[in-house]
Amino acid sequence: MTVNPDRVQWTLDSAHTSLREFWNTSATWFNASPGQRTPALVAHLLTGLEERKQRCQRVLDLACGAGRTTRAIHQELRPTSGTAGVDLSDVMIRAAREESSQTEALAVSFHEAPAQALPFHDESFDLAFCNLGLMIFPDTTAALREVRRVLQPEGLFRATVWGREEHTTLVTLMPRVASSLDIALERPARSNFHLGSSDALASAAVGTGFVLSEARPVALEFPFDNGSDACNQMGISMESPSPRLAGLAHAERQHLVDGCEKEADRLLDLSHGTLTMDLLIGEFRPCA
Ligand SMILES: C[S@@+](CC[C@H](N)C(=O)[O-])C[C@H]1O[C@@H](n2cnc3c(N)ncnc32)[C@H](O)[C@@H]1O
């Protein structure tokens, strides 16, 4: 199928509409965090691409959020025809455009679209990335097919997904504490860890025009000053709560925030002041 990017039309089903709402509401706390995790994540995402860097022309960053990762990838690879970031959330895309300097704006563009309807011609990119997005898409197959369509036959797609749930204290903190306090939180339709094994990534590629060429585990530790600092950066606060918390009554929310801060303090004591993030970087190559 050949796509004219000026004519791409898309409508959102209910799963995508609520996902967009979720990320539009999450943008405030997500973008307020200092972004100290981005350099480490980008360094792992780009490992071993030195040779491709020499001949890199155009790069896609899917689920780009407010563009922190997009800009870091662009600065590292310097593709001759620029970098495009795409995100479902209009609030994220507005923030990404606002945060770009004028110089950057010439080479880095941001586009509002769902992963399954990318506003680009076939074979537009030689490299594509997706940092912490693939595992939350409602339709992984449709997204992979679409990335394959816009990627050149010799291209490469790398996606960072959550790895082992039990080693990701940073994001399991709130649901674990909520469950121990008997507080019902809204949950995603399926676990955000569902792609966290090489088997799961390989199965996701079936029928998409990609094969999984590598699944590289990465374990990261991030330092925090104390439990309150960690919670603030994860949207576990009274002032700027993540949407899952915002739906709770005031007293219940306070109870959960207090519980999370206490638990984060305990975890930080046990692990020398850090919380952990277990990731898997899937590398996909177009099938021959
Ligand atoms: C965890 S954030 C990651 C943001 C960014 N990659 C980063 O590294 O900071 C996940 C992003 O995926 C986006 N997203 C979720 N579902 C999407 C979809 N179907 N198509 C495009 N973007 C999507 C959200 O709007 C959100 O900005």
PDBQT file of the ligand as one rigid body, heavy atoms in Angstrom, charges set to zero:
ROOT
HETATM    1  C1  LIG A 301       5.969   6.225  28.531  1.00  0.00    +0.000 C 
HETATM    2  S1  LIG A 301       5.612   7.499  27.350  1.00  0.00    +0.000 S 
HETATM    3  C2  LIG A 301       7.170   7.490  26.481  1.00  0.00    +0.000 C 
HETATM    4  C3  LIG A 301       7.482   8.820  25.855  1.00  0.00    +0.000 C 
HETATM    5  C4  LIG A 301       8.840   8.932  25.155  1.00  0.00    +0.000 C 
HETATM    6  N1  LIG A 301       9.101   7.841  24.233  1.00  0.00    +0.000 N 
HETATM    7  C5  LIG A 301       9.986   9.064  26.130  1.00  0.00    +0.000 C 
HETATM    8  O1  LIG A 301      10.928   8.286  26.035  1.00  0.00    +0.000 OA
HETATM    9  O2  LIG A 301       9.954   9.988  26.966  1.00  0.00    +0.000 OA
HETATM   10  C6  LIG A 301       4.515   6.666  26.228  1.00  0.00    +0.000 C 
HETATM   11  C7  LIG A 301       4.021   7.535  25.062  1.00  0.00    +0.000 C 
HETATM   12  O3  LIG A 301       3.337   6.682  24.129  1.00  0.00    +0.000 OA
HETATM   13  C8  LIG A 301       2.298   7.433  23.524  1.00  0.00    +0.000 C 
HETATM   14  N2  LIG A 301       1.340   6.501  22.899  1.00  0.00    +0.000 N 
HETATM   15  C9  LIG A 301       0.539   5.614  23.535  1.00  0.00    +0.000 A 
HETATM   16  N3  LIG A 301      -0.159   4.889  22.643  1.00  0.00    +0.000 NA
HETATM   17  C10 LIG A 301       0.203   5.326  21.407  1.00  0.00    +0.000 A 
HETATM   18  C11 LIG A 301      -0.174   4.957  20.079  1.00  0.00    +0.000 A 
HETATM   19  N4  LIG A 301      -1.051   3.990  19.840  1.00  0.00    +0.000 N 
HETATM   20  N5  LIG A 301       0.405   5.609  19.050  1.00  0.00    +0.000 NA
HETATM   21  C12 LIG A 301       1.320   6.599  19.268  1.00  0.00    +0.000 A 
HETATM   22  N6  LIG A 301       1.715   6.992  20.517  1.00  0.00    +0.000 NA
HETATM   23  C13 LIG A 301       1.170   6.360  21.567  1.00  0.00    +0.000 A 
HETATM   24  C14 LIG A 301       1.739   8.231  24.689  1.00  0.00    +0.000 C 
HETATM   25  O4  LIG A 301       0.970   9.332  24.274  1.00  0.00    +0.000 OA
HETATM   26  C15 LIG A 301       3.021   8.614  25.444  1.00  0.00    +0.000 C 
HETATM   27  O5  LIG A 301       3.488   9.889  25.043  1.00  0.00    +0.000 OA
ENDROOT
TORSDOF 0
